């Protein structure tokens, strides 16, 4: 009986010692694990921060590259547009020069025609009378004035003026031309040279 009691006490003491030792080992392991986790967290945050910085730098680099490409495209478009404008200006200048040459040739041609042609009294009188009637009856304001008039055999030249001084000369002369084109006697003329000088216009017209 006594032996059994002592054996029971011995077993209890041994069990308590083992349990105590096991508890301390578990506690130590928990402390080490917690310590490791605590030390890993700042490193993880640092890596995450660096990752975000690298991502931001990549995004900025891509944006810069896109802007550079767009800038290059704009430069190319501007260059192309500039070349187109230069070419159009050259074409316009050539057209103006051609028109000026043609006008000068026409002026010389009509001047020679007026100076060399003999007057056909019947035809010239009829056309001159028609022009005078047109000026007198044209429904225009201010009223047209006939400054010069002369016809030969196939060509006539006359100068019209007005007293309009409000800067609407172009509109006024457009109306004059519209009226002239409606006149029956005007239909026989195939060639027309018009020299405009603000409130004065000289018409040279020829049937051939």
C-alpha positions in Angstrom: 0.0 0.0 0.0 2.8 2.4 0.9 4.8 1.4 -2.1 1.8 2.1 -4.3 1.4 5.5 -2.8 5.0 6.4 -3.3 5.0 5.2 -6.8 1.9 7.4 -7.5 3.7 10.5 -6.1 6.8 9.7 -8.2 4.8 9.4 -11.4 3.0 12.7 -10.6 6.3 14.5 -10.0 7.8 13.2 -13.2 4.7 14.0 -15.2 4.7 17.6 -13.8 8.3 18.1 -14.8 7.7 16.8 -18.3 4.7 19.0 -18.7 6.6 22.1 -17.5 9.5 21.4 -19.8 7.1 20.9 -22.8 5.3 24.2 -21.9 8.5 26.2 -21.9 9.6 24.7 -25.3 6.3 25.6 -26.8 6.4 29.1 -25.4 10.0 29.6 -26.7 9.0 28.4 -30.2 6.0 30.8 -30.2 8.3 33.7 -29.2 10.8 32.8 -31.9 8.0 32.6 -34.5 6.5 35.9 -33.5 9.9 37.5 -33.6 10.6 36.2 -37.0 7.2 37.4 -38.3 7.8 40.8 -36.8 11.2 41.1 -38.5 9.8 39.8 -41.9 6.9 42.4 -42.0 9.2 45.5 -42.5 11.1 43.7 -45.2 7.9 42.8 -47.0 6.7 46.4 -46.8 10.0 47.6 -48.2 9.8 45.1 -51.1 6.2 46.2 -51.8 7.1 49.9 -51.7 10.0 49.2 -54.2 7.6 47.3 -56.4 5.2 50.2 -56.5 8.1 52.6 -57.3 9.3 50.4 -60.1 5.8 50.1 -61.5 5.4 53.9 -61.3 8.7 54.4 -63.1 7.7 52.0 -65.8 4.3 53.8 -66.3 6.1 57.1 -66.5 8.6 55.7 -69.0 5.7 54.4 -71.2 3.9 57.7 -71.0 7.0 59.6 -72.0 7.5 57.2 -74.9 3.9 57.8 -76.1 4.3 61.6 -75.8 7.5 61.4 -77.8 5.8 59.3 -80.5 2.8 61.7 -80.7 5.2 64.7 -80.8 7.0 63.0 -83.7 3.8 62.4 -85.5 2.7 66.0 -85.0 6.1 67.2 -86.4 5.6 65.0 -89.4 2.1 66.3 -90.0 3.3 69.9 -89.7 6.1 69.2 -92.1 3.7 67.6 -94.6 1.2 70.5 -94.2 4.0 73.0 -94.7 5.1 71.3 -97.9 1.5 71.3 -99.1 1.1 75.0 -98.4 4.4 75.8 -100.1 3.3 73.8 -103.2 -0.1 75.5 -103.3 1.5 78.9 -102.9 3.8 78.1 -105.8 0.8 76.9 -107.9 -1.1 80.1 -107.0 1.8 82.3 -107.9 2.2 80.4 -111.2 -1.6 80.8 -111.9 -1.4 84.6 -111.1 1.6 85.0 -113.4 -0.2 83.1 -116.1 -3.3 85.2 -115.7 -1.3 88.4 -115.6 0.5 87.3 -118.8 -2.8 86.4 -120.4 -4.4 89.7 -119.4 -1.4 91.6 -120.7 -1.7 89.7 -124.0 -5.4 90.4 -124.1 -4.8 94.1 -123.5 -2.3 94.3 -126.2 -4.5 92.3 -128.6 -7.5 94.6 -128.0 -5.5 97.7 -128.2 -4.1 96.7 -131.5 -7.6 95.7 -132.7 -9.0 99.1 -131.7 -6.2 101.0 -133.3 -6.1 99.0 -136.6 -9.7 98.3 -137.3 -11.8 100.6 -139.4 -15.1 101.7 -138.1 -18.2 100.1 -139.4 -20.7 103.0 -139.0 -23.9 101.0 -139.1 -22.8 98.3 -136.6 -20.8 100.7 -134.4 -23.7 103.2 -134.2 -26.2 100.4 -133.2 -24.0 99.0 -130.4 -23.1 102.5 -129.1 -26.8 103.4 -128.9 -27.6 100.2 -127.1 -24.8 100.9 -124.5 -26.0 104.4 -124.0 -29.6 103.2 -123.5 -28.4 100.6 -121.0 -26.6 103.2 -118.9 -29.5 105.5 -118.9 -32.1 102.9 -118.0 -30.2 100.5 -115.7 -32.0 100.1 -112.4 -28.9 100.7 -110.2 -28.0 103.0 -107.4 -26.1 105.2 -107.7 -26.8 105.7 -111.4 -24.2 104.5 -113.8 -22.2 107.1 -115.8 -20.7 106.6 -119.2 -17.3 108.2 -119.5 -15.9 106.8 -122.7 -17.4 104.9 -125.6 -16.1 103.8 -129.0 -16.8 101.0 -131.4 -15.1 99.8 -134.6 -16.1 96.9 -136.8 -16.1 94.0 -134.3 -14.9 95.5 -131.1 -16.1 98.1 -128.6 -14.6 99.8 -125.6 -16.5 101.8 -122.9 -15.8 103.0 -119.4 -18.4 103.1 -116.7 -18.2 104.9 -113.4 -20.3 105.5 -110.3 -20.3 107.7 -107.2 -20.5 104.9 -104.6 -17.9 105.4 -101.9 -18.9 103.0 -99.2 -16.6 100.2 -100.1 -19.2 98.0 -101.9 -17.7 98.4 -105.3 -17.4 94.7 -105.9 -21.0 94.1 -105.2 -22.1 97.0 -107.3 -20.0 95.9 -110.4 -21.3 92.3 -110.0 -24.8 93.7 -110.4 -23.7 95.7 -113.4 -22.3 92.5 -115.0 -25.5 90.6 -114.3 -27.5 93.3 -116.0 -25.1 93.4 -119.0 -25.4 89.6 -119.5 -29.1 89.9 -119.9 -29.0 92.5 -122.6 -29.9 91.2 -126.2 -27.2 93.2 -127.9 -24.5 91.7 -125.5 -25.1 88.2 -126.7 -23.1 88.8 -130.0 -19.9 89.3 -128.1 -17.6 86.3 -127.5 -14.6 88.0 -125.8 -14.6 90.3 -122.9 -11.8 92.1 -121.1 -12.7 93.9 -117.9 -10.3 96.3 -116.1 -11.6 97.3 -112.7 -10.3 100.4 -110.8 -12.5 100.8 -107.8 -15.4 103.1 -108.9 -14.4 102.8 -112.6 -14.6 99.8 -114.9 -13.5 99.6 -118.5 -15.0 97.0 -120.8 -13.5 95.9 -124.0 -15.7 93.5 -125.9 -15.3 91.8 -129.3 -17.4 89.5 -131.5 -14.3 87.6 -132.7 
